[in-house]
Amino acid sequence: MPEPGVSNFEAKFLEAVALHRQSRIDEAFAAYQQVLEWNPRHAPTLNFLSVIAFQSGDFQRALELASRAVAFDPRSAGTHLIRGHCFARLEQLEAAVESYERAIALSPEFADAHWYRADALDQLGRHMEALSGYDEALALKPDAVEIHNNRANALRALRRFEEAITGYDRAIAMAPQIAAPYFNRGLAQHERKCYEAALASYDQAIIINPRYAEAYYGRGNVLKDMRRLDASLSDYDRAIELRSGYAEAYVNRGNVLGELERFDAALASYDSAIALTPGNAFAHCNRGILLFGLQRHREALDCLDRAIVLDPDHALAHFTRGLVHMTLGDFQKGWPEFEWRWKNEHCVTSREKRNLRQPLWLGEQPVRGRTILVHCEQGLGDTIQFSRYLTLLVERGATVIFEVPESLHSLMRSLPGVQHWRQGDPLPAFDCYCPLMSLPLAFKTTLDTVPSQMPYLRADPQRALHWRERLGERTGLRVGVVWSAGVRSDLPELQSVNDRRNIPLIQLAATKLPNVQFYSLQKGQPAEGELAALMASRWDGPALVDHARALHDFGETAALIEQLDLVISVDTSTAHLAGALGKPVWILLCFDACWRWLRDRGDSPWYPSARLYRQSRRGDWQAVVQQVSRDLELLAARQIECPL
C-alpha cells in the first residue's frame, strides 16, 4: 500500500475521533484500525482503541493496547489513566495505583487521576492515604459529587462515622437526585445504630431508584437488627427479585428465616447462596451456625470446615467451630478456636479487645515472680465461671491483678491472694496479661481437668449474718428463683438468644408447693415488672418474696443465696454464682443451650452442685417445669423427714 500523505493520515484520525465522539463505535473502530495500519506506533490511536475495548468490557485487551500506547508515548497522562482503569478492573490494584501516580507525575493538576488513585487505595484498605488523595482531587474539582461520596466511604471504613455522614450530606446537597449517597449514608447510620435515620436514608435511595437492589438489602439489614423480621424478609426478597444472583441477600435471608424458626426455608436459602457462589465462605459458615443451633453438630462441623477451607482466616467460622467442639466435650480442639473471638466482629469479646503494650500470656512461659493482669470479658456469668482459674495462677507464683466490673468487685474479694481492680480505674504496673476466658487454654483444660474444687467464691460473713437475721426462722424449704436473662439493649443481636433462655414467669406457677418458700433473685426489667404485675393480678403461683431492691451487687446476692437451700435459675449469672458458692442449683436450659453445658448431660463438670434440666423440644418449657416440680416436691418431702 502506498504511503499516504500526512494530511490524509491526520484526516483519517480526526474522522475516527469524530465518529467516536458521536458514539458510532463500530465505524470509529474501523477508522482507528485503518490509521493503525498506516502507523502501528501511533499512540493516540492505540489509546482510543484501548478506551473502546474498556467500554466494551474487554479489560485485558484494553490493557494491552494502553500498554503499547505508553511504550510509544510514555508522557501521555491520559493513557496512564486508562491503563490504571484497566488494572483496577482486573483487580490488580497496586499496579493501578502506580499507573495513576505516573499520570499525576506528568500532570499534577489531573483531578481524575487523584480521584481514581484514591479509589484504588481505598479498595486496598489504605484508607488514610485514600483520604489524602480525595482531598487533593477535591482541591482541583470541588463540585464532584462522586469524590465527596467516595471520600465519605473512606471515612466510614475508618469508622469516623460522624465525619462520613457529614460527607454524604454534602454530596446529597450538591446532587439530591443521586441515590448512592443516600444509600451510603444509610450504611454509616446503621453502623452507628441510628436505625430510624438509616431507614430514612434507604427509603430516600429507593424513592430515587425503585430498582436499587442494594438499598433494599441494606434496609433489610437494619430491619433485622430492629427485630422487624417479617419486614426484613420482605426487603431481602425484593433485593433478590431485582438482582439475580444476589448471594449476600440469600445468606441474610437465611439468617432471618432461622430467627423466625423456619429452619428448612433457612437452609434452602443458604443452599441457594452456595449454588450461586460455591466459594462463598460466609454462606457455608452461616449454614453451619444454623445447624449448630439445631443440635446437628456433625453437619455443622462439615459446613464450618468447608468455610475455613475456602477462607482460612474466617474468624466467625473458626470461633463457631470452637463452640461446636466444646459442646461435644472436645476442649483440646475447642480452646484454640475460641481465641478467634478476638477477630470475630460478631462476637461480644471482639469489642472488648485491649490494646496493651505488655505481652499476652497463654501459658507458654513461667509466670512465677511476674505480675499478670487478668481482665474480664463477655458477661457477668462468664466472669464468675472462669474466675476459678485465678487461684491456679497464684499457686504458680504469680502476682494476680483481676480487673472486674463494679457489680462483681466485692464478691471477687473472696478469691485468696488476688488483687482486685475496678474496671475503668487506672491500672497498676504489670508484666503480662491474659483475658479471663483464655485461661482454660493457658492451663490446657480438658473435660477431665476442669478446676472444680468448690466453693471457690464465698459470701462476706457479715452480709450473710445480716440476711440470716432478715429471713428469720425457717418455715420450709428455701428456694431462690431466676426466670429471665434480662435485656441487652446495647447488644440487640443477642436478644433472640436471651429470649430463648427466658421463661415467662407465669409458667412457674406449677412449682407452687406447701412447705416451700420462694425468693426472687431476679434483677432488672422487664422481669421485675413482670413479677409485680402478676402479684397484683392475684396469680395462683408460689408467693415470691422479693428482695431485689436490696441486692445492690453480686456480693449481696451471694449473701442471700447462702441462706437458701436451692437456687432454680435459667442460664444466667445467678446460676453461675450459686454453682461457684457450692449451693445446689437447678439450671433450666433451652434447646440450643450454651456450649458450657455440653450435650445430653444432667450434670456439669464446672459445677458439681448443679443439675441441668433441658428442653427436649425447642421452646417447650412446660415439660421442663413439670420435671422441676416433681423433683422439688420430692426434695421438700425429704426435708420434712430430715430437716436441714
Residue, then its C-alpha position, 0 to 999 in steps of 0.5 A: m500500500p502506498e504511503p499516504g500523505v500526512s494530511n490524509f493520515e491526520a484526516k483519517f484520525l480526526e474522522a475516527v475521533a469524530l465518529h467516536r465522539q458521536s458514539r458510532i463505535d463500530e465505524a470509529f473502530a474501523a477508522y482507528q484500525q485503518v490509521l493503525e495500519w498506516n502507523p502501528r506506533h501511533a499512540p493516540t490511536l492505540n489509546f482510543l482503541s484501548v478506551i473502546a475495548f474498556q467500554s466494551g468490557d474487554f479489560q485485558r485487551a484494553l490493557e494491552l493496547a494502553s500498554r503499547a500506547v505508553a511504550f510509544d508515548p510514555r508522557s501521555a497522562g491520559t493513557h496512564l489513566i486508562r491503563g490504571h482503569c484497566f488494572a483496577r478492573l482486573e483487580q490488580l490494584e497496586a499496579a493501578v495505583e502506580s499507573y495513576e501516580r505516573a499520570i499525576a507525575l506528568s500532570p499534577e493538576f489531573a483531578d481524575a487521576h487523584w480521584y481514581r488513585a484514591d479509589a484504588l487505595d481505598q479498595l486496598g484498605r489504605h484508607m488514610e492515604a485514600l483520604s489524602g488523595y480525595d482531598e487533593a482531587l477535591a482541591l482541583k474539582p470541588d463540585a464532584v459529587e462522586i469524590h465527596n461520596n467516595r471520600a465519605n466511604a473512606l471515612r466510614a471504613l475508618r469508622r469516623f462515622e460522624e465525619a462520613i455522614t457529614g460527607y454524604d450530606r454534602a454530596i446529597a446537597m450538591a446532587p439530591q437526585i443521586a441515590a448512592p449517597y443516600f444509600n451510603r449514608g444509610l450504611a454509616q447510620h446503621e453502623r452507628k445504630c441510628y436505625e430510624a435515620a438509616l431507614a430514612s436514608y434507604d427509603q430516600a435511595i429507593i424513592i430515587n431508584p425503585r430498582y436499587a437492589e442494594a438499598y433494599y438489602g441494606r434496609g433489610n439489614v437494619l430491619k433485622d437488627m430492629r427485630r422487624l423480621d417479617a419486614s426484613l424478609s420482605d426487603y431481602d426478597r425484593a433485593i433478590e427479585l431485582r438482582s439475580g444472583y444476589a448471594e449476600a441477600y440469600v445468606n441474610r435471608g437465611n439468617v432471618l428465616g432461622e430467627l423466625e424458626r423456619f429452619d428448612a426455608a433457612l437452609a434452602s436459602y443458604d443452599s441457594a447462596i452456595a449454588l450461586t457462589p460455591g466459594n462463598a465462605f460466609a454462606h457455608c459458615n452461616r449454614g453451619i451456625l444454623l445447624f449448630g443451633l439445631q443440635r446437628h453438630r456433625e453437619a455443622l462441623d462439615c459446613l464450618d470446615r468447608a468455610i475455613v477451607l475456602d477462607p482460612d482466616h474466617a474468624l466467625a467460622h473458626f470461633t463457631r467451630g470452637l463452640v461446636h467442639m466444646t459442646l461435644g466435650d472436645f476442649q483440646k480442639g475447642w480452646p484454640e478456636f475460641e481465641w478467634r473471638w478476638k477477630n470475630e466482629h460478631c462476637v461480644t469479646s471482639r469489642e472488648k479487645r485491649n490494646l496493651r503494650q505488655p505481652l499476652w500470656l497463654g501459658e507458654q512461659p513461667v509466670r512465677g515472680r511476674t505480675i499478670l493482669v487478668h481482665c474480664e470479658q463477655g458477661l457477668g456469668d462468664t466472669i464468675q465461671f472462669s474466675r476459678y482459674l485465678t487461684l491456679l495462677v497464684e499457686r504458680g507464683a504469680t502476682v494476680i491483678f483481676e480487673v472486674p466490673e463494679s457489680l462483681h468487685s466485692l464478691m471477687r474479694s473472696l478469691p485468696g491472694v488476688q488483687h482486685w481492680r475496678q474496671g475503668d480505674p487506672l491500672p497498676a504496673f504489670d508484666c503480662y496479661c491474659p483475658l479471663m476466658s483464655l485461661p482454660l487454654a493457658f492451663k490446657t483444660t480438658l473435660d477431665t481437668v476442669p478446676s472444680q474444687m468448690p466453693y471457690l467464691r464465698a459470701d462476706p460473713q457479715r452480709a450473710l449474718h445480716w440476711r440470716e437475721r432478715l429471713g428469720e426462722r425457717t418455715g420450709l424449704r428455701v428456694g431462690v428463683v431466676w426466670s429471665a436473662g434480662v435485656r441487652s439493649d446495647l447488644p440487640e443481636l443477642q436478644s433472640v438468644n436471651d429470649r430463648r433462655n427466658i421463661p415467662l414467669i407465669q409458667l412457674a406457677a406449677t412449682k407452687l408447693p406447701n412447705v416451700q418458700f420462694y425468693s426472687l433473685q431476679k434483677g432488672q426489667p422487664a422481669e421485675g415488672e413482670l413479677a409485680a404485675l402478676m402479684a397484683s393480678r392475684w396469680d395462683g403461683p408460689a408467693l415470691v418474696d422479693h428482695a431485689r431492691a436490696l441486692h445492690d451487687f453480686g456480693e449481696t446476692a451471694a449473701l442471700i443465696e447462702q441462706l437458701d437451700l436451692v437456687i432454680s435459675v435459667d442460664t444466667s449469672t445467678a446460676h453461675l454464682a450459686g454453682a461457684l458458692g457450692k449451693p445446689v442449683w437447678i439450671l433450666l436450659c433451652f434447646d440450643a443451650c450454651w456450649r458450657w453445658l455440653r450435650d445430653r448431660g444432667d450434670s456439669p463438670w464446672y459445677p458439681s452442685a448443679r443439675l441441668y434440666r433441658q428442653s427436649r423440644r425447642g421452646d417447650w418449657q412446660a415439660v421442663v417445669q413439670q420435671v422441676s416440680r416433681d423433683l422439688e416436691l420430692l426434695a421438700a418431702r425429704q426435708i420434712e423427714c430430715p430437716l436441714 
